[in-house]
Amino acid sequence: MSAVGPVEARPLDGLAIDFVVEPVPSQLVEIVDRVRDGRLRTHIGTIATLDDAIPALNPTERRKGKTVIRVRP
C-alpha cells in the first residue's frame, strides 16, 4: 500500500488532497506481462525537471504523449 500524507507546503491558489492507493497484486502482474509482451507501451512526450514542472504541465500547444516530471537527477 502506498500512502501520501498531508503536504508540508500547500499551494497559495491550489488544493492539496490526501489519498491512499492500494495496489491489487494480480493487476500489477498483468501490467508487467503486457509490457514484457509488447502489448502495453508508454507514450512519453515530455520529460521535465521538477523546476520546469509547471510550464511542462501547462503547455501552450497540444503535445503528444504523457509528461513525466523527473524529481531526482
Chimera marker file (.cmm) of the C-alpha trace (Angstrom):
<marker_set name="trace">
<marker id="1" x="0.000" y="0.000" z="0.000" r="1" g="1" b="0" radius="0.5"/>
<marker id="2" x="1.219" y="3.486" z="-0.821" r="1" g="1" b="0" radius="0.5"/>
<marker id="3" x="0.059" y="6.420" z="1.246" r="1" g="1" b="0" radius="0.5"/>
<marker id="4" x="0.542" y="10.101" z="0.663" r="1" g="1" b="0" radius="0.5"/>
<marker id="5" x="0.066" y="12.179" z="3.757" r="1" g="1" b="0" radius="0.5"/>
<marker id="6" x="-0.524" y="15.869" z="4.340" r="1" g="1" b="0" radius="0.5"/>
<marker id="7" x="1.751" y="18.107" z="2.336" r="1" g="1" b="0" radius="0.5"/>
<marker id="8" x="4.052" y="20.410" z="4.243" r="1" g="1" b="0" radius="0.5"/>
<marker id="9" x="3.586" y="23.367" z="1.900" r="1" g="1" b="0" radius="0.5"/>
<marker id="10" x="0.176" y="23.976" z="0.392" r="1" g="1" b="0" radius="0.5"/>
<marker id="11" x="-0.084" y="25.942" z="-2.856" r="1" g="1" b="0" radius="0.5"/>
<marker id="12" x="-1.375" y="29.505" z="-2.470" r="1" g="1" b="0" radius="0.5"/>
<marker id="13" x="-4.094" y="29.171" z="-5.099" r="1" g="1" b="0" radius="0.5"/>
<marker id="14" x="-4.375" y="25.404" z="-5.120" r="1" g="1" b="0" radius="0.5"/>
<marker id="15" x="-5.770" y="22.412" z="-3.353" r="1" g="1" b="0" radius="0.5"/>
<marker id="16" x="-3.866" y="19.553" z="-1.724" r="1" g="1" b="0" radius="0.5"/>
<marker id="17" x="-5.635" y="16.213" z="-1.419" r="1" g="1" b="0" radius="0.5"/>
<marker id="18" x="-4.558" y="13.296" z="0.776" r="1" g="1" b="0" radius="0.5"/>
<marker id="19" x="-5.126" y="9.840" z="-0.700" r="1" g="1" b="0" radius="0.5"/>
<marker id="20" x="-4.297" y="6.162" z="-0.248" r="1" g="1" b="0" radius="0.5"/>
<marker id="21" x="-3.592" y="3.725" z="-3.076" r="1" g="1" b="0" radius="0.5"/>
<marker id="22" x="-3.970" y="0.008" z="-2.503" r="1" g="1" b="0" radius="0.5"/>
<marker id="23" x="-2.473" y="-1.945" z="-5.409" r="1" g="1" b="0" radius="0.5"/>
<marker id="24" x="-4.014" y="-5.241" z="-6.475" r="1" g="1" b="0" radius="0.5"/>
<marker id="25" x="-1.095" y="-7.688" z="-6.973" r="1" g="1" b="0" radius="0.5"/>
<marker id="26" x="-2.802" y="-9.642" z="-9.775" r="1" g="1" b="0" radius="0.5"/>
<marker id="27" x="-3.374" y="-6.425" z="-11.725" r="1" g="1" b="0" radius="0.5"/>
<marker id="28" x="0.252" y="-5.378" z="-11.292" r="1" g="1" b="0" radius="0.5"/>
<marker id="29" x="1.369" y="-8.778" z="-12.619" r="1" g="1" b="0" radius="0.5"/>
<marker id="30" x="-0.928" y="-8.313" z="-15.623" r="1" g="1" b="0" radius="0.5"/>
<marker id="31" x="0.590" y="-4.896" z="-16.361" r="1" g="1" b="0" radius="0.5"/>
<marker id="32" x="4.126" y="-6.327" z="-16.184" r="1" g="1" b="0" radius="0.5"/>
<marker id="33" x="3.139" y="-9.184" z="-18.504" r="1" g="1" b="0" radius="0.5"/>
<marker id="34" x="1.645" y="-6.769" z="-21.032" r="1" g="1" b="0" radius="0.5"/>
<marker id="35" x="4.757" y="-4.566" z="-21.006" r="1" g="1" b="0" radius="0.5"/>
<marker id="36" x="7.041" y="-7.580" z="-21.468" r="1" g="1" b="0" radius="0.5"/>
<marker id="37" x="4.882" y="-8.943" z="-24.307" r="1" g="1" b="0" radius="0.5"/>
<marker id="38" x="4.785" y="-5.566" z="-26.046" r="1" g="1" b="0" radius="0.5"/>
<marker id="39" x="1.004" y="-5.278" z="-25.646" r="1" g="1" b="0" radius="0.5"/>
<marker id="40" x="1.374" y="-2.186" z="-23.461" r="1" g="1" b="0" radius="0.5"/>
<marker id="41" x="3.650" y="0.693" z="-24.372" r="1" g="1" b="0" radius="0.5"/>
<marker id="42" x="4.132" y="4.068" z="-22.789" r="1" g="1" b="0" radius="0.5"/>
<marker id="43" x="3.853" y="7.170" z="-24.921" r="1" g="1" b="0" radius="0.5"/>
<marker id="44" x="6.151" y="9.678" z="-23.246" r="1" g="1" b="0" radius="0.5"/>
<marker id="45" x="6.071" y="13.082" z="-24.851" r="1" g="1" b="0" radius="0.5"/>
<marker id="46" x="7.961" y="15.372" z="-22.497" r="1" g="1" b="0" radius="0.5"/>
<marker id="47" x="10.385" y="14.764" z="-19.645" r="1" g="1" b="0" radius="0.5"/>
<marker id="48" x="10.883" y="17.817" z="-17.432" r="1" g="1" b="0" radius="0.5"/>
<marker id="49" x="12.727" y="18.565" z="-14.215" r="1" g="1" b="0" radius="0.5"/>
<marker id="50" x="10.823" y="19.453" z="-11.073" r="1" g="1" b="0" radius="0.5"/>
<marker id="51" x="11.872" y="23.089" z="-11.581" r="1" g="1" b="0" radius="0.5"/>
<marker id="52" x="10.186" y="23.084" z="-15.009" r="1" g="1" b="0" radius="0.5"/>
<marker id="53" x="7.082" y="21.138" z="-13.926" r="1" g="1" b="0" radius="0.5"/>
<marker id="54" x="4.569" y="23.994" z="-14.065" r="1" g="1" b="0" radius="0.5"/>
<marker id="55" x="5.248" y="25.038" z="-17.669" r="1" g="1" b="0" radius="0.5"/>
<marker id="56" x="5.589" y="21.386" z="-18.715" r="1" g="1" b="0" radius="0.5"/>
<marker id="57" x="2.164" y="20.554" z="-17.272" r="1" g="1" b="0" radius="0.5"/>
<marker id="58" x="0.580" y="23.703" z="-18.749" r="1" g="1" b="0" radius="0.5"/>
<marker id="59" x="1.791" y="23.717" z="-22.366" r="1" g="1" b="0" radius="0.5"/>
<marker id="60" x="0.717" y="26.436" z="-24.749" r="1" g="1" b="0" radius="0.5"/>
<marker id="61" x="0.360" y="23.942" z="-27.603" r="1" g="1" b="0" radius="0.5"/>
<marker id="62" x="-1.016" y="20.414" z="-27.825" r="1" g="1" b="0" radius="0.5"/>
<marker id="63" x="1.592" y="17.726" z="-27.195" r="1" g="1" b="0" radius="0.5"/>
<marker id="64" x="1.529" y="14.021" z="-27.935" r="1" g="1" b="0" radius="0.5"/>
<marker id="65" x="2.354" y="11.596" z="-25.153" r="1" g="1" b="0" radius="0.5"/>
<marker id="66" x="2.455" y="11.855" z="-21.408" r="1" g="1" b="0" radius="0.5"/>
<marker id="67" x="4.503" y="14.359" z="-19.443" r="1" g="1" b="0" radius="0.5"/>
<marker id="68" x="6.951" y="12.916" z="-16.938" r="1" g="1" b="0" radius="0.5"/>
<marker id="69" x="8.335" y="15.057" z="-14.126" r="1" g="1" b="0" radius="0.5"/>
<marker id="70" x="11.802" y="13.928" z="-13.065" r="1" g="1" b="0" radius="0.5"/>
<marker id="71" x="12.068" y="14.506" z="-9.321" r="1" g="1" b="0" radius="0.5"/>
<marker id="72" x="15.650" y="13.299" z="-8.895" r="1" g="1" b="0" radius="0.5"/>
<marker id="73" x="18.588" y="13.903" z="-11.252" r="1" g="1" b="0" radius="0.5"/>
<link id1="1" id2="2" r="1" g="1" b="0" radius="0.2"/>
<link id1="2" id2="3" r="1" g="1" b="0" radius="0.2"/>
<link id1="3" id2="4" r="1" g="1" b="0" radius="0.2"/>
<link id1="4" id2="5" r="1" g="1" b="0" radius="0.2"/>
<link id1="5" id2="6" r="1" g="1" b="0" radius="0.2"/>
<link id1="6" id2="7" r="1" g="1" b="0" radius="0.2"/>
<link id1="7" id2="8" r="1" g="1" b="0" radius="0.2"/>
<link id1="8" id2="9" r="1" g="1" b="0" radius="0.2"/>
<link id1="9" id2="10" r="1" g="1" b="0" radius="0.2"/>
<link id1="10" id2="11" r="1" g="1" b="0" radius="0.2"/>
<link id1="11" id2="12" r="1" g="1" b="0" radius="0.2"/>
<link id1="12" id2="13" r="1" g="1" b="0" radius="0.2"/>
<link id1="13" id2="14" r="1" g="1" b="0" radius="0.2"/>
<link id1="14" id2="15" r="1" g="1" b="0" radius="0.2"/>
<link id1="15" id2="16" r="1" g="1" b="0" radius="0.2"/>
<link id1="16" id2="17" r="1" g="1" b="0" radius="0.2"/>
<link id1="17" id2="18" r="1" g="1" b="0" radius="0.2"/>
<link id1="18" id2="19" r="1" g="1" b="0" radius="0.2"/>
<link id1="19" id2="20" r="1" g="1" b="0" radius="0.2"/>
<link id1="20" id2="21" r="1" g="1" b="0" radius="0.2"/>
<link id1="21" id2="22" r="1" g="1" b="0" radius="0.2"/>
<link id1="22" id2="23" r="1" g="1" b="0" radius="0.2"/>
<link id1="23" id2="24" r="1" g="1" b="0" radius="0.2"/>
<link id1="24" id2="25" r="1" g="1" b="0" radius="0.2"/>
<link id1="25" id2="26" r="1" g="1" b="0" radius="0.2"/>
<link id1="26" id2="27" r="1" g="1" b="0" radius="0.2"/>
<link id1="27" id2="28" r="1" g="1" b="0" radius="0.2"/>
<link id1="28" id2="29" r="1" g="1" b="0" radius="0.2"/>
<link id1="29" id2="30" r="1" g="1" b="0" radius="0.2"/>
<link id1="30" id2="31" r="1" g="1" b="0" radius="0.2"/>
<link id1="31" id2="32" r="1" g="1" b="0" radius="0.2"/>
<link id1="32" id2="33" r="1" g="1" b="0" radius="0.2"/>
<link id1="33" id2="34" r="1" g="1" b="0" radius="0.2"/>
<link id1="34" id2="35" r="1" g="1" b="0" radius="0.2"/>
<link id1="35" id2="36" r="1" g="1" b="0" radius="0.2"/>
<link id1="36" id2="37" r="1" g="1" b="0" radius="0.2"/>
<link id1="37" id2="38" r="1" g="1" b="0" radius="0.2"/>
<link id1="38" id2="39" r="1" g="1" b="0" radius="0.2"/>
<link id1="39" id2="40" r="1" g="1" b="0" radius="0.2"/>
<link id1="40" id2="41" r="1" g="1" b="0" radius="0.2"/>
<link id1="41" id2="42" r="1" g="1" b="0" radius="0.2"/>
<link id1="42" id2="43" r="1" g="1" b="0" radius="0.2"/>
<link id1="43" id2="44" r="1" g="1" b="0" radius="0.2"/>
<link id1="44" id2="45" r="1" g="1" b="0" radius="0.2"/>
<link id1="45" id2="46" r="1" g="1" b="0" radius="0.2"/>
<link id1="46" id2="47" r="1" g="1" b="0" radius="0.2"/>
<link id1="47" id2="48" r="1" g="1" b="0" radius="0.2"/>
<link id1="48" id2="49" r="1" g="1" b="0" radius="0.2"/>
<link id1="49" id2="50" r="1" g="1" b="0" radius="0.2"/>
<link id1="50" id2="51" r="1" g="1" b="0" radius="0.2"/>
<link id1="51" id2="52" r="1" g="1" b="0" radius="0.2"/>
<link id1="52" id2="53" r="1" g="1" b="0" radius="0.2"/>
<link id1="53" id2="54" r="1" g="1" b="0" radius="0.2"/>
<link id1="54" id2="55" r="1" g="1" b="0" radius="0.2"/>
<link id1="55" id2="56" r="1" g="1" b="0" radius="0.2"/>
<link id1="56" id2="57" r="1" g="1" b="0" radius="0.2"/>
<link id1="57" id2="58" r="1" g="1" b="0" radius="0.2"/>
<link id1="58" id2="59" r="1" g="1" b="0" radius="0.2"/>
<link id1="59" id2="60" r="1" g="1" b="0" radius="0.2"/>
<link id1="60" id2="61" r="1" g="1" b="0" radius="0.2"/>
<link id1="61" id2="62" r="1" g="1" b="0" radius="0.2"/>
<link id1="62" id2="63" r="1" g="1" b="0" radius="0.2"/>
<link id1="63" id2="64" r="1" g="1" b="0" radius="0.2"/>
<link id1="64" id2="65" r="1" g="1" b="0" radius="0.2"/>
<link id1="65" id2="66" r="1" g="1" b="0" radius="0.2"/>
<link id1="66" id2="67" r="1" g="1" b="0" radius="0.2"/>
<link id1="67" id2="68" r="1" g="1" b="0" radius="0.2"/>
<link id1="68" id2="69" r="1" g="1" b="0" radius="0.2"/>
<link id1="69" id2="70" r="1" g="1" b="0" radius="0.2"/>
<link id1="70" id2="71" r="1" g="1" b="0" radius="0.2"/>
<link id1="71" id2="72" r="1" g="1" b="0" radius="0.2"/>
<link id1="72" id2="73" r="1" g="1" b="0" radius="0.2"/>
</marker_set>
